Amino acid sequence: MHVNLDLFDSEIARDLNDLIRRWWQIDILVVTDTIVSFGPEHNPNNLNESFFGMSHLMGVLEGVGSVTKAHRSVDPFGTAGVIPNFHFDAHDLSIYDQIWLIGWDSSATLSPTEHDAMCVFMNNGGGVFATGDHAALGSSLAGSLPRVRSMRHWSAPPPPLGATRVDTTMPDHQGVVVFENQSDDIPQKLRLKWYVWSDWYLSRQVYPHPLLCSSSGAITEFPDHMHEGEVIEPAVLDAVMTANGQNFDEYPVDAYGNRVSPEIVAWGWSEGFADPEVMHGIHVGDPGTSNKRWTGTVGAYDGKRAGVGRVVVDSTWHHLFDINLIGDNAANRPSFTDPRKALWSQGFTYSADGQRILGQIDQYYRNIVHWLSPGVGLRFVAVATELALAKQISELLDDKKLSPFDIGRHAWEVAIRRYPPCLVIELNRAFLDNIPRLKPVPFGPWDWPYPGPDDGPPHPPIPPVALAQAALGAAIVAIHEMGPESVMSKAAVDRITEAGFAGMRRLLAGQISSSREALRELERTAELFES
């Protein structure tokens, strides 16, 4: 989002845009190995699919944060800007907010010093995203790390072939299933975990996990693949690990004395089809059927509750690779003449509906970035400033009949057309965490794990949407009163943050007052029945 250039001269607008980008800034390290490249799959030297490219994912991540790319050996496509021969113990990991581990190798594990460096990073609050594929693929990078190791099968089934494989490949538009359908424009459908905020009489509010939330609704469509890995929920939460000679709880307790458990937040369905390949010698399909079953696709661990880093795991890196997103480069071989060539070579970009689906998948990637680093940057201040300078809101700010909460309600509607509503709620929670005098308090529908997230709070307080609207409205009014040049001063951030907090406080005070009046009215009514 950019500031409204009609409000002031271009130099101030440019400076504000630069400032807002810094407020959004998240530093990401992406590490891969062996046959995985940061470059595009559609490389003329890769017509036989010798390497996996992830250029599309990198483009999305670079639109969210500052991305550092590192390879354990050398990028097979010779992609520019990639650190070669990367080792975790030879770099300062503390400069990153999160680390993405997208590996293929399964021949070894991290050295003790590399393992220690990653443990320290995670235990100090650094976020980690990790994925591999079937069997042990990807285990060298991620399979021994705290939390990550027990949230996904790294060295156990499911296998690549046979009835017990995880096969989410969907039939094409003619009902035909082949391996190459992983590169068409038809996704698999996910089943999501829903978080109940309130369930009273005829009114029920539920939310997906923030990882699977978008401005267009819940994200329920993913790339499909014939042999995925599997995300799990660990049975053991009290294991003790060691880093730098010091023992630590793998899953530490939170402020209430409970061990925060990872959750599966999305499941995929193995369709039970046979999945033979068309491109013999390049892909390896299976003419036998798979077992029909649900398996874990996305897992999340909210380590922030327990003072360590958050973790996200995915069942397969095929949810991130070019071949499953923008097409199979092997279909571009001159000798390949299958009539489905154009579809398989373009993936989701082949059709308008496919492009819509790809947009939702891209939002999933952005959601991972934002969720892994909840307290990084000044993103609440950035959103409030963007909204204050958006034309739809700036035109309302001189209307004296509108209260800050009215402004906040309008701002919410603008915000959720541009950002997932779950993200806006999360940013409000994160900014409260940055106010030193406040103790951590449950805020959104994902903060109620007692006894379980699906139960929601026993007596729901103010809805998180209303709190977000109150904070945004008050912050936007403060920004408007300061003026654009003052927003760029160092003192502005504290003033905007305090205004947002004050807006929430006024909403709570008003709700308490109205609840007391309602209680008095109820008591008066009860007295009539007793007389």
N, C-alpha and C positions, 0 to 999 in steps of 0.2 A: 504494500500500500504506500502511496506517496502523498505528501501534503498537498493541500489545495493551493495551487499557484496563484489563484485569483486574489488571495487574501493579502499577500505582501510580495515584495520584490524577489526576483529569482535567486539572488545571492543568499538571502535568509532561507528560502525554501531549500536550496541545495545543502546548506549547513544543517538544517533540521533533518533532512533525509539522511545525511551522513551520521548524525547523532542517533537517530532512530535505528539505523542499521547496527551501530555499535551496541545499543541497548539490547538488540536481539541476539548479539553475537554468542555462538556456542562453538567451542573448539573440539573438533572431532578427529580422532586418529583411526584410520581404517587399515587393518593388517590382513594380508592374504599370503598364499604360498603356491608353490608348484605350478599347476596348469591354469591358475586363475589370473586374469589380467584386468587392469583398470581400464583398458582400451575397449574399443567396440568389437563385438563379436563379428560384425560384418566387415571382416578384413580379407582382402583378396588372397592372403597367405593362409587363411584358415577355412578354406572351402571343405575340408574334410573334418571339421570340428575337432581339431587337436587341442584347442584351448577354449576356456570359458571367458567371455568378456562381460563386464558389468558397467559399461559406460552410461547406460540409462540411469542406474541407481546413483552413480557418482554425480551426474547432472542434477538430480533431485537434491542430494545432500548438499551440494555446493550452493544451492539456492536457499538453504536454511542456515548453514554455518560455515566456518572456516575448516576445510578438510585437508588433512595431511595424509598422504598415501604412502604405504610402506609394504614392501614385499620381502618375504623371508629369504629369497634368493634374488632373481632378476625377473622383472615383468616380461612374460613371453612375447608380448607385442612391442616391447621397447617403448612403452608409454612414457611420455615426458613427465617430469616432476614427481617421480616415484623414488622413495628411499630404498636402495637395494640392500640385501643382506642384513635385514633389520633384526635386532635383538632387543628385547624389552629391558634388559639390564644395562644397556649401553646408551639409553636415552632418558631424559627427564620426563617421566610420565605425568608429573604433577601439572604440567602446562596444558594438559587436555582435560576437558570436562567429561568426555566419554570415549570409549574405545570399542570399535566394531571388529569382530573376529570372524572372518569369512574364509575358512580354510578347506583344503581338500586332503592334505597329507594325513596319514594315520600311522606312519612308520615309527614315530617317536613321541615323546612328550617334552614339555618345556624343561630346560635345565633348572636345577634348584634355585639359582640366583634369578633367573627370569621369572620363575614361579613366585618367588618372594616379592619381586618388584610388582607383579600384577596383584598379589594379595594386598600389599600395602596400598596400592592405588584404589582397589575396591573397598577396603576397610576404611579408607579416608573419605569415602563418599563418591568416588568415581563410578560412572555408569558403564555397563557393559552390555553390548548386543553380541550374541553368538549364534552361529548356525553351522551346519555341515550338511551331510546327506545320509543315505542309507548306511547301515552297518556302522563302521568306525570312521567314515570319512569326515574329516574336520577335527578329529579328536586330538591331533598333535597340538593345535593352537589352544583349544578351549576345554578339552575333556578332563583336565585335572584341577581346574580353578574352583575356588569356593563358590557355593550356590550353583554356578553354571553346571558343574559336573553332575549334580543330582536332579537337574531340571529337564534333562533330555537324555535319551539313549545315545551314548557315544561309542560304546564298544559292544553292544548287544544287538539282538534283532530290533527292528525288522530288516530282512535281507533284501537284496535287489530283485530277486526272482522267486517264483513259487507262490503258493496260495496265501502265505502269511505276509507278503509284501504290502506296503501301504501304497495303493494305486488309486489316485484321485482323477485319472484321465477321464474326460467327458466325451461323449459321442459328438460327432460333428453334426452339421445341419441335416445330413442325410441319415443320421443314426449309426454311423460307422465309427468304430473305435480302433485307432491305431496309435502307436507310440508318438508319431509326429503331431498328433492333436495337441500335445503340450505347447505347440507353437502357433495355434490358431487363435481366433478371437472369442472363444467360448471358455469361461472360467469355471472353476469348481465353486460350489456353494458352501459357505461355512455355517456352522451352528455356534452362536455366541453365548457367553455367560452374561446374564443380565443382572444388574445391581438395582435392587428395589430401594427407592427412597421413601415412598409412602404407599400404603395399600389400605385406604379407608373407603369403605362403602363402594361407591361407584367411581372413585378416583384412584388411579394407580399410576405412579411415576416410576419408570425404570430407565436405566442408562446402560449402554455398553461400556466396556473398559475404554479409557481414553485412547488406547492404542488403536481402537477400531471405531472411532467416532469421526464424522465428517460433517461439513455444512449441508451435505445432501442426504444425511441420515447415516445409519450404521453401515460399516464396511463389512459386507458379507460375501464378497467375491474375490478370489485369489487365483493366481496362475495354477494350473494343474500339472501333474507329473506322475510318471509310472511307478517310481520307487522312492518315496519320501522317507525321511527319518521320523522320529516320534518324540513329542514333548510329553513329559510326565510330571506328576506331583510327588515329591520325595516322601518316603515312608518314615525316614529318620531325620529329625530336626536338631538333635542334640549332639551331633558329631563335633569333635574338637580337631582343629587343624593347626599347623605350625608355619610361621613365616619369620625369617630372621631370628630363629631360635626362641620365638615367643609363641605360646599357645593362644588360640582364640576360638571362640564358638563360631562354627560355620554359620549358624542362624542365631544371632544374638537376640536377647529379649528386648521388647519395647518398653516404653515408660510405664506400662501397666503390668509388666512382668510376664507378658506372653511372647512366645516365639512366633514371629511373623512367618507365615508359610507362603511359598510360591503358589500361584494359581494357574490353571489352564484357563485361558480367556477366550479361546476359539478352538473348535474341533473341525476336522475334515472327515469326509465320508469316502471310504473305499467302495467303489461302485460295484465290484464283483465281476467286471468284464475281463475277457481276454484282451491282450494288448500287444499284438504283433507289430513288428517294425516294417516300414516300407523301404527305408534307406538302409539296405543290408550292407554290413561292413562298416557303417558309421554309428548306427544306434543298435541297441540290443533290447528287443521287446520280449514279451512272454506270450506264447499262444495259449497258455493255460489261464483259467480264471483266478481272480483273487477272492479272498474271503470278504464278505460285506461286514464292515465294522466302522465305528467312530474311533478316531485317534487324535491325540493332542497335536494342534498345529501351531499355536502361539502360547507361550508361557510368560508370566510376569511375576517379578518379586519386588515388592515395595520396600527395599531396604532403608529408605528414608525414615520410616517409622522406628527403625531400630538403630539409626545412626550410622549406617553403612550405605554403599551405593546400590542403586536399583539395577535390576537385571532383566533383560528380555531375551528369550530364546525362540527360535523358529525351527520348524520341523525339517526344512530343506532350504539350501541356498538357491534352489530353482525358483523360489518365490522372488528372487532378486536378480537373476541373470538375464542378460539380453535375449538368450535363446527362448526363454519363456515369456518375454515381454514384447520385444520388437522384432522377433522372427529368427528362424533357423538359417544360418548362413549357408549350410550345406544344400539348402534348396536352391541356392543361386548357382550351383554348378551347371555349366552348359550341357553336360550329359544327362542331367536330371530333367525329365520331361513330364512328370506326373501333372495332371490337370489341377491339382491342389497346390502347385508350386507357388503361385502368387500369394495365397493365403498363408502358407507356412513360412514364407520368407519375410512377411510383414507383421505377423503376430497381431496384437491388439490394435495396432495402427491401421489394420486393413479396413476396418469399418467404423462408422460413427458410434455404434454401440460399444465396440471394442475400445475406442478412444475414451469413452465415458468410463468404462471399467478401469482402464489404465490410469485415469485421473484419480480414481478411488484408491488404487494400489499405491500410487505416488503419495497420497495423503497418509497412508499407513507408514511409509518410510519417514515422512516428516513428523508424524506422531511419535515414532520411536525416539527421534532426536529430542523432541520437547519433553517427553515423559522421563527419559533417562537423566535429564539435568534440570530438575524442577526449580532449584533456587539460583540458577545461573543467569547472570545478566539482569536487566531491568525491563523485563518483557511486559509486566503490567503497566509500567510507566509508558513504554513504547506504544502499547495498544491504546491507552487512554489519550496519548498525544495524537496518534493517528486519527482517532475518532473525533477529537476536539477540532481537528483541522479538516475533517471530511466535510464536503459541501452539505450532505444531508443533515449533519449535526450543527455545523457552524451557523446555519440559517435559523436554528431554534434558540441559540444561546442568548439572543437579545430579547426574547419573549419573557417578560417578567412574570407572566401567569404560570410559567412552567417551573416546578420545583426541581432541585437536583435529581430527585428520584424519577421524576417524569423524563428528564434528560437521559437518565440512565436506562430507562426502558426503551427509549428510541435508540440509544447507542447500542444496546444489546441486539436489537434487530439488525442493525447495520453490521455489527461485529460477527454475528453467526452466519452472515452471508459470505463472509470472507475467511473466517476461521471456524474450526469445529467448536461447537458449544462446550464440549468437555474441556478443550484447551483453555477457553476463556475462564471457566470455573477453576481449573487448575492454576492458572496464573494468579487469580485472586487469592487462592490458598497460599501460593508460594510467596506472594508479597507480604502476607500476614506473618509468615515464618521469618521474614527479614526485619520485623519490628522486635528489637531485643527484649522489651519489657513484657511481651506476650508469651504465654506458654502455648505449646502445640495443642490445638483443639481440633476435634473432628469437624470437618467442613463440608465435604461433598459426599456423594453416595458411595464413594470407594473407601471411606474412612471409618467404616463401621464393621470391624471384624469380630465383634463380640455379641453372640457366639460365632457368627459367620457373616460374610459380606452379603449373601443372598437374603439375609433376614432384614437388613436395613436397620436404622435406629428404631428402638422400641417406641419412642414418642418423638417423631420428627420435629426438629426445631425449624427455624426459618429456612425455606427452600434455598438451595445454593444459587439458583438463578436470581432470586430476589436479592440475595447478598451481593452477587456480582453486579447487578444493576445499581444497587445503592452505592457500591464502591466506585464504579465507573462514572456514574452521574456526578458524584461529589468531586472526583478527580478532574473530570472534564471542565466543570465550572471553575475550579481552581486554575486550570491551565488557561482558560479563557480570560480570567481576571488578570493573570500575570502578563499575558501577551507573548507572542512568539519569541522575541529576543530574550525575555526573562527565563523562558523554558530552558534555554541553553546554558543557564548559569548552574554552578555546582549546587547551590542551595535549592534549586527547583525540585530535584528528585525527592528530597525529604519533605518538602511542602506538598507535593503531589501524593506521596505515600500517606502522609498524615491525613490529607483530605479524604482519601479513599477509606482509610480506617474510620475516620469520623462519620462518613456516610453510612458505613455498616452499623456503627454505634447508635446513630440516630434511628435507623430502621429497627434495631433491636429494642431501643427504649420505647418507640412507638408501639411495637408489638406487645411489649410487656404491659404498657398502659391499657391498650385495647383488650388484652386478655384479662386483666384485672377487672375492667368494667364488665366484660362478658360474664366473668365469674360472679360478680355482684348481682347481675341481672338473673343469673341462674339461681342464686341463693334466694332472691326475692320471689321467683316463681315457685321454688320448692316450698317456701313458707306459706304460700297461698294454698297449696295442697294439704299442708298440715293443719291449717286453721279450720 
